[in-house]
Amino acid sequence: MQAALAAAAGPVLLLAQGADAGAKSVPAENFHLTLAFLGSVPVDRLHEVDEVATRFAQLSKVRDLPIEIVLDAIEHWRKPQVLVATASTTPGVAVALGESLQRALVEAGFSPDLKPFRVHATIARKVRRVAREYHLDPVRWSFDALHLVESKTQPSGASYRTVKKWVLDKGD
């Protein structure tokens, strides 16, 4: 899925970098979709994240797995200065899953970002301006598991690493 998105986003990134020399492409291996953003979590609380996610995955009962999202649009988000691949239609099951996970984290005493769930994959950072609308050939992204992803900021940019994975329970 990451390779497919990289291929579809390639022409967009070339145009964006031509319009804004400061634009930096996100490496394909960093493409991901975020259901809930936790921010910094102290190491001594990681076991609590594990407990919440384990319980959540077991109780999720998602009938139609894998969940499929079609990334088919590009948007420029001015304030964070990013180009993102988005979905013109987000399946209700993905929205419900994101909202339920946020509630479970809040109930456990965490403070996730509570903005409404909006499916997106960041494809470029430091994009101050765009010269035109961009087209993205549709890319199918599917998932049947949650991943706890660690982000580390380095001089060359952020890098992401899966810390743990939980497979969602398929409801009968």
Secondary structure, 3 states (H helix, E strand, C coil): CHHHHHHHHHHHHHHHHHHCCCCEECCHHHCCCCCCCCCCCCHHHHHHHHHHHHHHHHHCCCCCCCEEEEECEEEEECCCCEEEEECCCCCHHHHHHHHHHHHHHHHCCCCCCCCCCCCEEEEEECCCCCCCCCCCCCEEEEECEEEEEEEEEECCEEEEEEEEEEECCCCC
